[in-house]
Amino acid sequence: MTPAPSPLPAPSPERWRELAPLLDELLDVEPSAREELLERRHGRDEVLRAELRTLLSDCEEGDNLLRVPAMEAFGRMLLTDQAIAPPSVLDNRYRLIREIGRGGMATVYLADDPKHSRRVAVKILHADVARVIGRERFAHEIEIVANLAHPHILPLHDSGVVPHDAEARHCQLYYVAPFVAGESLRECLKRETRLPAEQTAQIGREIAMALGYAHRRNVVHLDIKPENILLQDGHAVVADFGIARAISGATAAARGRSPHPSDVVPGTDAHIARSPLPGTPSYMSPEQMEGREDIDGRSDVYSLGCVLHEMLYGSRPGTSGDAYSQSPTAAAVALHAGEQVEAHVELARIIAQAMLPRREQRFADADSMAQALGRVRTRGGRRRPGVVRAGAIMLAGLMLAFALSGRYRGVPLDENLVAVAPFDVTTPVPVVWREGMVDLMSRTLDGAGPLRSVSASRVIHAWRGRADIASARALARVTGAGMVLFGGLLAAGDSLRINAVLLDARTGRKIAEFEQREVGGRMDRLSDSLTVAVLREIGRIRRIDVARATSSPTNSLASLKLYLQGEQFYRSARWDSAQTYFEDALAIDTAFALAYHRLAAVRNWRSGQDFPDTTTITLMRMPSRYAQGLGPRERLLSRIDSLAAEAHAAWNRVEISKGLRKEAGIVHALYATIDSALLRYPDDAEFSFLKADTRARYDRDIVFDELDDRKLLALFDRAIALDPSFAPAYLVPTSLAAFLDGADSARRYIRSYRTLNPTGTDSRRMQLVDNLLMMADSRAPNVSAVAESLSLDEFCHAATLMQHIPDSSDVVLHLARALMRQSAQRPPRAGPNCAFTQLVEGLQFRGHLREARKLASLQTHYLDLSVGLGMVALRVLPPDSVRSDIRFLRAMAPSRRLPKLLAWLAAEGDTSDIERYVDALRKNMRAGVDQSTLAMLRSESVVAGAYRSLAKRDTAAAVRLYLASQDTLQDCWGEHRAAFVPLLLASGHWREAETRLERRWPGTSACSNGLDDVMWTLARARVFERAGRSDEAMQNYAFVVAAWKNADWELRPVVHEAEQSLIRLRRAPPKSELNDEPILQ
């Protein structure tokens, strides 16, 4: 009998990467359509569905969220339904053998069918999905699909219902299909990434033939995606016909009825019916995304186009390998296509036509698409590069038409996107209104019906020229706006006059011209009257709800003017002046939500601290108190402020108490809200920066969906590209670039930042680092002289950037010695200090272990012990040198997770202290923590069991337990891997070791100590060399040589090994040795 799955299985990092895009898609559709959209997005694990459903219960009423603190609003978000375990035998016929697949909608079991002596696949719908569909609708749809007989459609053998209560209201619905001994297209793409054009065309043709057959019988699939395409002997089989249809029918029915009590989401005040929307957003047609009821087979054609795009180019439309990336530009699409040398022009054209936003422009039906795919030439050999590039460019050009679906932006332009250009002003009109009208009009037009406005910062950065048609169309080409509003302001006596033009940027035709007057100089009233006039004219050509337009964000003209002046200083990074104006605006209007939002941000940038102080946190909570009357964009900003404030507050409480982190659930909601904002405003520079900045603050290599350093840098680059004038966007990338690509890359960000000439602490820090980098390059002898005058804060910032840059001048060593001299004269304050921590890590990264311990001894006990443990592990110090101090770490173990201590205890054979550690983990698990922390604690306890086996000298059990753990769910996952990879190698688990070494050490993480980075890289080099991955092995050996070229003498053998390996690899051809003798370290 197969055991029932755990009600709350520990989610993997991949599940968490799915959570943010899932939630933002859910928040953008009607509440009645959310539950099934959740279940059909990516989910492979019930915990993902449960967590998102309960998170939704407090997210889906945005106005309620804005009226209460985020901490209170998300208090119940982890309520979950209990999963119902399936019986071991269904209907006295199908004996379940084991689970073979799990999704957000159902679980698939391999089963035995004794009556026909065959193996079958039994798909059991989750209880809440069954509740939505209902028994009758399920039976009806299954009956329709059971009559489909096509070689490329997975047939249905049987179906049934297993009731679980007397009223049969709660039941399990299942259906039975043949067991396909192959893999899904998704599994194939995970392995191969992208497929040749010939194979793509062949598989696509078979899917299209299957769809054409079904469409002729009035059956539309509604959920074509790689997960629902099975591959058997190289041929495609389409699965899951009918279930999406059943869900679609349930959705339509739910729109016209009151919810059953069992449909109400627990923990909410409102009755929210779980009426789901079928389909997976990444593959849904525009009309399906809009929830239209007249869906036909052309929607499946669009979805198939998306699948073919992923097969051919290795990524879904609108992504670059990252679920959170924004849509690429046409140039990026062309470049990406050009990399696939086998891509035929015919196939590029077919994909583009299938994915056109208007269904009338696509193939008339799936049969026509199948015929087109059948005509794709499959002869051998490669096409000429020029032909390939022509096909790539053709695809790029056609992709530009995807404005409606939001996947590709460019020409033709988005008819619902409006850009408000800076207005020409003439004296005596204050120049503040030139950009002020952009701020005002952009926010008042945004959210009126389907209209969205381009953010003011993006417009101001992109605007060139004066208020004329040519400049307006140029702005449209940059921003993707289908309409541009431009004009001028004139003053005559005590009255103001505005002349404006609303331009159809696609045709260059003037939609309307406006002239508005206002006596008394009330610019707020003038902008409101212009808004109404603009919306009235747009309403003549499409449906617009004028009443939805927002008014001025304040009733005080004086406060508004001060705020707009502050905005100008904010955009130019003049923080001191900006703060003064925002404070003055709030002194006049204490309910000015946007002024609170900006003032909190300015205080944060002025302070130069990683986290805001209590006053700033209070300011971040204020916009949600005064959110009434804000536009959609500002409501999202106020929600983000509220969540960020509570996340910061939770983190501060943890730092004070040294307890378990409990802010993960709030951060999940924060991530989801930002992604929801980017779904609506994909080119908004502020939301793009908030996403990058929030990830940088909270992606600490723990349970939720952390991005690696390269992807995090890409997020910042996206924000910079959208608004290169926003100075804070350059701060974190400087450190990331230094770690990833060295000094030259870091210097590019520093120089760009300094050209903006911002004010504040960060500006002085960046100048300091720029000077140090120049000294590192020139081997200047005056590094020590500069270092002597630095403050602790400047030591910290300089060391943070310089610690991963190997340089001949050894700048970090000079900084460390200068800090030691300062400390001898003025003992540092008690407690952890960034300057000491960062410099110790920088010294260890360079192999100056003795200097590192000398500096660490001036600071916290823990820092000294951490360095000592590393030196013992490398046999630079004997174990007895730190044994007496280990008692300090042992005392901390019950309340803090300390991977290095576990490794020490295992080496010492100390099982009793490991047992205490495990007991503390179990106690914390029972303490009512959120699901993210619970998953982390569960995984940590499994790994602790592996250390316990090591302490007992049972290496086989230790390896087995470690391999069973999901170590990436843990705090500082790399430290456990560093401890167990040598054991995996010594015990012959070479492939498992190679897999765990794939990712580069998280050097910018708080979990890294510098020494781990180099040792991890050395292990990667050794294993990659044995695996025949010569180029990667040489890169990693070269890293070790560069980092430790001036290291302590005890480390010279390691450097010598790396140098000799580089010589050997440059001479020898690549060869895989993973199947030869064991790799010993």
JOKA-V125617 format. One record per helix or strand. SS is the DSSP state (hx for helix, st for strand). FROM is the first residue (numbers start at 1). TO is the last residue. Records with the same first field share a line. If there is no record, write none. Layout:
SS->FROM-TO + FROM-TO
This chain:
hx->13-27 + 31-39 + 46-59 + 62-67 + 70-73 + 127-133 + 135-146 + 185-192 + 197-216 + 226-228 + 243-254 + 261-263 + 281-283 + 286-289 + 297-313 + 330-339 + 345-354 + 359-361 + 366-374 + 385-399 + 432-445 + 456-462 + 469-479 + 523-538 + 546-548 + 557-571 + 575-588 + 593-607 + 614-625 + 632-657 + 664-680 + 685-698 + 709-722 + 727-741 + 743-755 + 761-778 + 783-787 + 792-802 + 811-825 + 834-845 + 849-856 + 861-873 + 880-883 + 886-892 + 899-908 + 911-925 + 931-951 + 955-964 + 967-969 + 973-986 + 990-996 + 1011-1026 + 1030-1043 + 1049-1067
st->89-90 + 94-102 + 106-113 + 118-125 + 153-153 + 156-163 + 171-178 + 183-184 + 229-232 + 235-238 + 414-420 + 424-425 + 452-453 + 481-492 + 495-504 + 509-519
